[in-house]
Amino acid sequence: MPLPKRRHSKTRGRKRRTHYKMAVPTRSICPQCREVKMPHQVCLKCGYYKGREVIAIEGE
């Protein structure tokens, strides 16, 4: 397995890593209660997913 002959500088490594960024998470709106939620997930406010109640939420 080949090894580098010389050490890479800090600048060179940092230039390569400039594209490793955190992405803003995608959000969608729940059609039942109009709250913001993660897509393809059960709504934590009303407990519905794809028009069906999946989780029974206490206090509503």
Order of alpha helices (4+ residues) and beta strands (2+ residues): alpha-beta-beta-beta-beta
